[in-house]
Amino acid sequence: MSVNRQELEQFLGGYFHQDWMLESARAEEVVDRYLADESSERVRRAAGQLADLLATADSEEALQAVVLGELGCSYSPSETMREWLESVRARLESALGGPERTAPQATGRKRT
């Protein structure tokens, strides 16, 4: 089964391309540029795909293989890949007004 990571690939591979340091001094500036350039819907999809990746990757090596290999990201963080991706996810969600919330599940109990 193929996992859809199109928005995440556009973000990490497109914005953190091999020459990203010629355009920005810091990775945070790249994230800011992405947020300024892209629609909130695209940012929301990228944040969701990033959350899915973080939830399913079982190791640091697996994250690096996906991010650096499959998605074409050319940024190697000073912290772990997971720590960096978690901070990026938080930044994207913050820019969108926080993580998407779902309605609480009905429990079938009546309030008294």
N, C-alpha and C positions, 0 to 999 in steps of 0.2 A: 504494500500500500504506500502510495506516495503522499508525503506530507506537504501541504501548501505553506510555503514560506516566502511567497512572492514579495510581499511588502517588506518583510524583514531583509530579504536579499537586496531589495532596492535601497533600503536604509543603510544596512551595514556594508554591503558590497559597493553600493553607488556613492555613498557619502564618505566612507572610510576606504576609498580607493588607494592605490599605491602611492599617489602623490598628494594625499590629503594634507600633509604637513606644509605644502607650498601654499595652501589656501587658508589654513588655520594654525595658530600656535599651540592650541590645546584641544584635546578630544571634546571637552565640554562645549567649545565653540562650534564644533561640527554638529553636535546634537542640537544646539540652539539654531543653527542654520537649517537643519532638517525641519525643526518645528516651525520655523518662519516660512519655509518654502512649501510645505505639504499641507493638504487639507486635514481637518480634524478626523475625518473618516479614515484616511490613509494612516494617520498616526495611531488611531484606535486599533486598526487591523494589525499594524506592526507591533504595538504593545501586546495585543492578544497572542500573536504568533511568538513573541519573545517569552511571554509567560508560559505558553505551551512548551517551548523548547526547554526552559528552565525546569519545568515540572517533569519532563520526560528524560532528560539527559541524566544518565546514571553515574557520570564521573566527569572530572575536570578534563580528562583527555577526550571524552566524547564531545564535550562542549567546544573545545578547541578545534576538533576535527570538523564539526559542522560550521562554526563561525569563520574560521580561517580558510578551510578547504572548500566546503560546499557553498557558503554564502559569499566568499571572496573578500572578506574583510581583511584589511591590511594594517590593523591596529593591534598591537600587543600591549595590553595593560600592565602596569607595574604590580597591581594586585592580581588575584586569581581571575580567570575569565568569568567564573560565576559571580564573584563580588562585583566586577565591573558591569556585567549584564544586569544584575539586580539593581545597581544604581541607575543604569540607563532606563530600565523598566520603570523605576520609581519616578524618574524625571519625566518620562513620556506621560505616565498616568497623572502626575501632578499638573502638567500642562493641560491635560484634558479635564481637570477638576476632580481627580481622584480615580481610583479603580472603579470599573463598572460594578454596580451592585445589582444583584438579582433579588426579586421579592422573596421573602421568607416562605418556606414550604408550609402548607397547612398541615397541622398535626391531627386534625379530626376531633380535637377536643374543643368543647365549648368553654367560653370564658364564664366564670361565675362571679 
